[in-house]
């Protein structure tokens, strides 16, 4: 069921959710590395998916941020010259 409480969808709630999502992939990588250190033998392979997913999410986030900044700069330059 969807939340209809205005406080649950306000800017403060969205900011904290965004902060948690921003920390999700580094924490997933950290958790995978800790799991890798504490496991031995063939059970070390079990943490590989978490490590790959965390790294993929982090790299995707970085590339999207760079693309958005490049597009914003391009837009600002076009407005200035036009």
HELIX and SHEET records of a PDB file:
HELIX    1   1 UNK A    6  UNK A    8  5                                   3    
HELIX    2   2 UNK A   11  UNK A   38  1                                  28    
HELIX    3   3 UNK A   41  UNK A   47  5                                   7    
HELIX    4   4 UNK A   48  UNK A   81  1                                  34    
END                                                                             
